[in-house]
Amino acid sequence: MSALEVGIASFPVLMILIFLRVPIGLAMFLVGLVGLSIVTDGTNVAFSRLKNETYGTFSSYSLTIVPMFLLMGCFATLGGMSQALFKAAEGFLGHRRGGVAMAAIGACAGFGAICGSSLATAATMGRVALPELKRYGYAGGFSSATLAAGGTLGILIPPSVVLVIYAILTEQNIAKLFLAAFIPGLLAAFGYVMAISIYVRLNPNAAGVRPPIPMKERFAALFRVWPVLMVFGMVVGGIYLGWFTPTEGAAVGAFGTGLIAFLNRGLTWKTLIDSFMNTARSTAMIFFIVLGAGFYNGFLALTQVPQELSNFVVSQGFSPWVVLSLILVFYLIFGCLMDSLSMILLTIPIFFPVISSLDFGMTPEQVAIWFGILVLIVVEVGLITPPVGMNLFVINAMDPKTPMVETYKAVAYFVASDLVRVVILVAFPSITLFLIS
């Protein structure tokens, strides 16, 4: 077999390993190692690359941003920021039909701005908002679907760990990617609120109404979210204004949320150690996936699969918009089966050269940023798409009495909102690029 044929044959092998529940980082690593051995007619090159790839991956300064953002999310939870965000949003929206669910979406958006993880946002806001939703008569499936959808805002609204990984893979500016994700993130939150509004009108018995609270209490609750605004402003604003690098900004954010958690008495020696341990475990998992992807993608580069795929697509004369649409449909389907980080690491080295070779009437940097946001959104949809949406299972584990089929029915409204948003952002790239143009 030629090197190109070996590279193509590696895809079904990798998919089989993943479906056999082999951890995706390990699956990519093994396929890359064996593939390199076959292509180079021996193990010397493969094991030499193992040494170099491991050092090159884990010595990357850019990756140090990941544990800082994860630690910031842990401290934000300990600091009571999730409760403060939900209470503030609930104060202004809770008395409306579907208002408590809308408040949960708003709180997820705010918490996502200081967390950067979808699963962490869903789990944290689920603990805070699910009891309130049940208390005011919200149907179990509707409540679960709302919180699962709201959790996806954690990887879209900056800072986002997945966006950081995308920036490293495509050699793009992290600050510009964060800024470009801001408007699509707000559109996502607005779309989810509209989905809730439509759902409660079609299913009036699915949501109760809570009595309004005095205006004084509303503003008091709103005042208590100032730490979130301060941390978000320091991190994203500081990075964009050039006060510090993304890694330094993440460190400042982690210190700020840690200080707030300490002042709110949520940070003790025990919770500090627990936060460090949780961050270390999550970082190790992410870094191992990054290593496996680096090894596999290095093998693919040697076989020339990405380059040959790019040349083939260009030579066929397909419209750039048709190619983009097919890639997004691919992400939508496989996003139901794989987590977002794994999808990004596995596919971007293959699809990005294809997209970069097409003419969308924009500069290469604009195309890279626009494509990154589109991919992030479509992969995010997979987190709430049946049958294997990760966020759905996270929330369902907190409310096991609610049949999963009821959650599936309700989440369809949020998925429809996401698909409409993807169409809008594909048709009007200027929405994504407005803040960086």
JOJOKA-V362586 format. One record per pair of residues at least 24 apart in sequence whose ideal C-beta (glycine too) atoms are under 8 Angstrom apart, sorted by the first residue. I is the first residue (numbers start at 1). J is the second residue. D is the distance in Angstrom with one decimal. If there is no record, write none. Layout:
I/J/D  I/J/D
This chain:
1/38/7.7  3/39/4.8  3/302/6.7  3/303/4.4  3/304/6.8  4/303/5.6  4/304/5.8  4/305/6.5  4/308/6.1  6/35/5.9  6/38/5.5  6/39/5.6  6/303/5.9  7/35/7.1  7/39/8.0  7/299/7.2  7/300/5.5  7/302/8.0  7/303/3.0  7/304/7.2  7/305/3.9  8/303/8.0  8/305/6.4  10/35/5.2  10/296/7.7  10/299/7.2  10/300/7.5  14/296/7.4  14/346/7.9  18/337/7.9  18/338/7.0  23/288/8.0  24/289/6.3  24/292/7.1  24/338/6.8  24/339/7.7  24/342/4.5  24/346/7.5  25/285/7.7  25/288/4.3  25/289/3.9  25/290/7.9  25/291/6.8  25/292/3.8  25/293/7.4  25/342/7.7  26/288/7.7  26/292/6.4  27/292/7.2  28/289/7.7  28/292/3.7  28/293/5.4  28/295/6.7  28/296/3.9  28/345/7.8  28/346/6.7  29/291/6.7  29/292/3.9  29/295/5.2  29/296/7.0  31/296/5.8  31/299/7.5  32/292/7.2  32/295/3.9  32/296/3.7  32/297/7.7  32/298/6.7  32/299/4.2  33/295/6.6  35/296/7.8  35/299/4.5  35/303/7.4  36/295/8.0  36/298/7.7  36/299/5.0  36/302/7.0  39/299/7.2  39/302/6.0  39/303/6.2  40/302/8.0  49/295/7.2  49/298/6.4  50/295/7.2  53/291/6.9  53/294/5.4  53/295/5.4  53/298/6.3  54/291/6.4  56/294/7.6  57/287/7.4  57/290/6.0  57/291/5.1  57/294/5.2  58/287/6.6  58/291/7.5  60/168/7.2  61/247/6.7  62/164/7.4  62/167/7.7  62/168/5.0  62/174/7.8  62/246/7.7  62/247/7.2  63/168/7.0  63/287/7.1  63/290/7.1  64/247/5.1  65/164/5.4  65/174/7.6  65/246/5.3  65/247/4.7  65/250/4.7  66/161/5.7  66/164/6.4  66/165/7.8  66/283/6.0  66/286/5.9  66/287/7.6  67/279/5.4  67/280/7.6  67/282/8.0  67/283/4.4  68/247/6.8  68/250/3.3  68/251/5.2  68/253/7.1  68/254/5.0  69/115/7.9  69/116/4.4  69/117/7.9  69/159/5.5  69/161/5.5  69/164/7.4  69/250/5.1  69/253/7.3  69/254/7.7  70/116/7.4  70/117/7.0  70/161/7.1  70/278/7.8  70/279/4.7  70/282/5.1  70/283/6.2  71/254/4.6  71/258/7.7  71/275/6.3  71/276/7.5  71/279/4.6  72/114/6.2  72/115/7.3  72/116/7.4  72/231/7.6  72/235/7.9  72/250/6.7  72/253/4.6  72/254/4.4  72/257/5.0  73/114/7.1  73/115/3.9  73/116/6.2  73/117/5.8  73/120/5.2  74/275/4.0  74/278/5.7  74/279/6.0  75/254/6.4  75/257/3.8  75/258/4.4  75/260/7.4  75/261/4.7  75/267/6.9  75/275/6.4  76/111/6.8  76/114/4.8  76/115/6.1  76/228/7.9  76/231/7.6  76/257/4.8  76/261/7.6  77/120/7.8  77/124/5.2  78/261/4.1  78/264/7.9  78/266/3.8  78/267/5.3  78/271/5.5  78/275/6.9  79/227/6.8  79/257/5.9  79/260/4.4  79/261/3.6  79/264/5.2  79/266/5.4  79/267/7.4  80/261/7.8  80/264/5.3  80/266/5.9  81/110/7.9  81/111/6.6  81/114/6.7  81/225/7.6  81/227/6.2  81/228/5.3  81/257/7.5  81/260/7.3  82/107/6.7  82/111/5.2  82/124/5.0  82/125/5.9  82/127/7.9  82/128/4.9  83/128/5.4  84/221/7.4  84/224/4.5  84/225/5.1  84/227/7.6  84/228/7.2  85/110/4.2  85/111/5.7  85/225/5.6  85/228/6.2  86/125/7.0  86/128/5.1  86/129/5.5  86/132/7.4  87/221/4.7  87/224/7.3  88/218/7.9  88/221/4.4  88/222/4.7  88/224/6.7  88/225/4.9  90/132/7.0  90/210/7.9  90/221/7.8  91/213/5.6  91/217/6.4  91/218/3.9  91/221/4.5  91/222/7.0  92/218/5.7  92/222/7.6  94/136/7.8  94/210/4.8  94/212/7.7  94/213/7.5  95/209/6.5  95/210/6.0  95/211/6.4  95/212/3.8  95/213/7.6  96/209/7.5  97/197/7.9  97/200/5.1  97/201/7.7  97/204/7.7  97/207/6.2  97/209/6.1  98/196/4.6  98/197/6.1  98/199/7.1  98/200/3.8  98/207/4.8  99/209/7.4  99/210/7.4  100/129/7.6  100/132/5.9  100/133/5.7  100/136/5.5  100/138/6.6  100/207/7.5  100/210/6.3  101/133/6.6  101/138/6.4  101/142/7.0  101/143/7.2  101/146/4.5  101/196/4.9  101/200/7.8  101/207/6.5  102/193/5.0  102/196/5.5  102/197/7.8  103/129/7.6  104/129/4.2  104/133/6.9  104/146/5.6  104/147/6.0  104/150/5.6  105/146/6.8  105/149/7.4  105/150/4.7  105/153/7.7  105/189/5.8  105/192/4.7  105/193/5.8  105/196/7.0  106/189/6.8  106/193/7.9  107/150/7.5  108/147/7.4  108/150/3.2  108/151/6.2  108/153/5.0  108/154/7.2  108/189/7.8  109/150/7.4  109/153/4.9  109/157/5.8  109/185/7.0  109/186/7.7  109/188/8.0  109/189/4.4  110/225/6.9  110/228/5.5  111/154/7.2  111/228/7.7  112/153/4.2  112/154/3.9  112/155/7.5  112/156/7.1  112/157/4.3  112/185/7.6  113/157/5.0  113/158/7.1  113/159/7.6  113/228/7.0  113/232/4.7  113/236/7.7  114/159/7.8  114/228/5.9  114/231/5.2  114/232/6.0  114/235/7.7  114/253/7.0  114/257/6.5  115/154/5.2  116/154/6.5  116/155/7.0  116/158/7.9  116/159/4.8  116/160/5.1  116/161/4.7  117/154/5.2  117/155/6.7  117/161/6.1  118/151/5.2  118/152/5.3  118/153/7.8  118/154/4.3  118/155/4.4  118/340/6.9  118/380/6.9  118/383/5.7  118/390/7.7  118/391/6.4  119/151/6.9  119/154/7.6  119/390/6.3  119/391/6.8  119/394/5.8  120/154/6.3  121/150/7.2  121/151/4.6  121/153/6.6  121/154/3.2  122/147/6.1  122/148/6.0  122/150/7.1  122/151/2.6  122/152/7.8  122/154/7.2  122/391/4.7  122/394/5.0  122/395/6.0  123/151/7.6  123/394/5.5  123/398/7.8  125/150/6.1  125/151/6.7  126/151/7.7  126/394/7.0  126/395/5.1  126/398/4.9  127/398/7.0  130/395/7.5  130/398/5.9  130/399/6.2  134/399/8.0  136/207/7.8  136/208/4.3  136/209/7.3  136/210/4.8  137/207/7.1  137/208/3.0  138/206/6.7  138/207/5.1  138/208/6.4  139/203/7.5  139/205/7.5  139/206/4.1  139/207/7.3  139/406/7.2  139/410/7.6  140/399/5.9  140/401/6.7  140/402/3.2  140/403/7.9  140/406/6.2  140/407/7.8  141/402/5.8  141/403/7.3  141/405/7.8  141/406/2.9  141/407/4.7  141/408/7.8  141/409/6.1  141/410/4.6  142/199/6.6  142/203/7.4  142/206/4.6  142/207/6.7  142/410/4.6  143/399/7.1  143/402/7.6  144/392/7.2  144/395/4.6  144/396/5.9  144/399/5.8  144/402/5.6  144/406/7.7  144/407/4.3  144/410/7.4  144/411/8.0  145/384/7.5  145/392/7.8  145/407/5.2  145/410/3.6  145/411/3.9  145/413/7.6  145/414/6.2  146/192/7.7  146/196/6.6  146/410/7.6  146/414/7.7  147/395/5.0  148/383/7.5  148/384/5.0  148/389/6.9  148/391/4.0  148/392/4.9  148/394/7.2  148/395/4.8  148/407/7.2  148/411/6.3  148/414/7.9  149/192/5.5  149/195/7.7  149/384/5.3  149/391/7.5  149/411/6.5  149/414/3.8  150/192/6.6  151/383/7.3  151/391/4.7  151/394/7.1  151/395/7.5  152/188/7.4  152/380/4.4  152/381/7.6  152/383/5.2  152/384/6.1  152/391/6.4  153/185/6.4  153/188/6.0  153/189/6.2  155/340/6.1  155/376/6.7  155/380/6.0  156/181/5.9  156/184/6.5  156/185/4.6  156/188/5.8  156/376/6.1  156/377/6.6  156/380/5.9  157/181/6.8  157/182/7.2  157/185/3.7  157/186/7.9  157/188/7.8  157/189/7.9  158/182/6.3  158/185/7.3  158/236/5.5  159/235/6.0  159/236/6.6  159/249/7.8  159/250/7.0  159/253/7.3  160/376/7.3  161/286/7.3  161/341/7.4  162/340/5.5  162/341/5.7  162/344/5.9  162/376/6.1  162/379/7.6  163/372/7.0  163/376/6.5  164/246/7.2  165/290/7.1  165/341/6.4  165/344/5.8  165/345/6.7  166/344/5.7  166/348/6.5  166/372/4.8  166/375/7.3  166/376/7.1  167/372/7.6  169/344/7.2  169/345/7.2  169/348/4.9  169/349/6.6  169/352/7.3  170/348/6.6  170/352/5.6  170/368/5.4  170/372/6.8  172/365/7.1  172/368/5.2  172/369/6.3  172/372/6.9  173/365/7.9  174/239/7.2  174/246/4.4  175/239/4.7  175/240/5.0  175/246/6.6  176/365/7.8  176/369/6.0  176/436/4.9  177/369/5.9  177/372/6.0  177/373/7.6  178/236/5.7  178/239/6.7  178/240/7.2  179/236/7.7  179/240/5.8  179/435/4.7  179/436/5.4  180/369/4.9  180/370/7.5  180/372/7.8  180/373/5.6  180/432/5.3  180/433/6.4  180/435/6.5  180/436/5.5  181/373/5.6  181/376/7.1  182/236/8.0  182/435/6.2  183/431/6.0  183/432/6.8  183/434/6.3  183/435/6.5  184/373/5.5  184/377/6.3  184/421/7.2  184/425/6.1  184/431/7.2  184/432/6.0  187/421/5.6  187/424/7.5  187/425/7.8  187/431/7.6  188/377/7.4  188/380/8.0  188/417/8.0  188/418/7.3  188/421/6.3  191/417/3.8  191/418/7.1  191/420/6.8  191/421/5.3  192/414/5.9  192/417/6.0  194/417/6.6  195/413/4.3  195/414/5.1  195/416/7.1  195/417/4.4  196/413/7.8  198/413/6.4  199/410/6.7  199/413/5.0  206/410/7.8  227/256/7.9  227/257/7.8  227/260/4.6  230/256/7.0  231/256/4.9  231/257/5.7  231/260/7.5  286/341/6.5  289/341/6.1  289/342/5.9  289/345/6.1  290/345/6.4  292/345/7.9  293/342/7.8  293/345/3.5  293/346/6.1  293/349/7.9  296/346/7.4  297/345/7.8  297/349/4.2  300/349/6.6  300/350/6.9  301/349/7.3  305/350/7.0  306/349/6.1  306/350/5.1  306/353/4.9  306/354/7.7  307/353/6.7  309/350/6.6  309/353/7.6  309/354/6.1  310/353/4.5  310/354/4.8  310/356/7.9  310/357/4.9  313/354/5.3  313/357/7.3  313/358/7.7  314/357/5.3  314/358/7.4  320/358/3.8  320/359/6.1  320/360/5.4  321/426/7.7  323/354/6.7  323/355/7.5  323/358/6.1  324/355/6.8  324/358/7.6  324/360/7.9  324/371/7.6  324/374/7.7  324/426/6.9  325/426/7.5  327/351/5.4  327/354/7.5  327/355/7.2  328/374/6.4  328/375/7.6  328/378/5.1  328/422/6.8  328/426/7.5  331/375/6.0  331/378/4.3  331/379/5.6  331/382/7.4  332/378/5.2  332/381/6.1  332/382/6.6  332/385/7.5  334/382/7.3  335/378/6.4  335/379/4.7  335/380/7.8  335/381/6.3  335/382/2.2  335/383/7.3  335/385/6.8  336/382/4.9  336/385/4.6  336/386/7.4  336/387/7.1  336/388/5.4  336/389/6.6  337/382/7.7  337/388/5.6  338/382/7.6  339/390/6.1  340/376/7.6  340/379/4.3  340/380/6.6  340/382/7.1  340/383/6.6  343/379/5.3  343/382/7.6  344/375/7.0  344/376/7.9  344/379/6.8  348/375/7.4  360/429/7.4  362/429/6.6  362/433/7.7  366/429/7.4  366/433/5.5  366/437/7.9  369/432/7.1  369/433/6.7  369/436/6.8  370/429/4.9  370/432/5.1  370/433/6.1  373/425/7.1  373/432/5.1  374/422/6.8  374/425/6.2  374/426/6.6  374/432/7.8  377/418/6.9  377/421/6.7  377/422/5.8  377/425/7.0  378/422/6.1  380/418/7.2  381/415/6.1  381/418/4.5  381/419/7.2  381/422/7.6  384/411/5.3  384/414/6.1  384/415/6.3  384/418/7.9  385/411/7.9  385/415/5.9  386/411/7.3
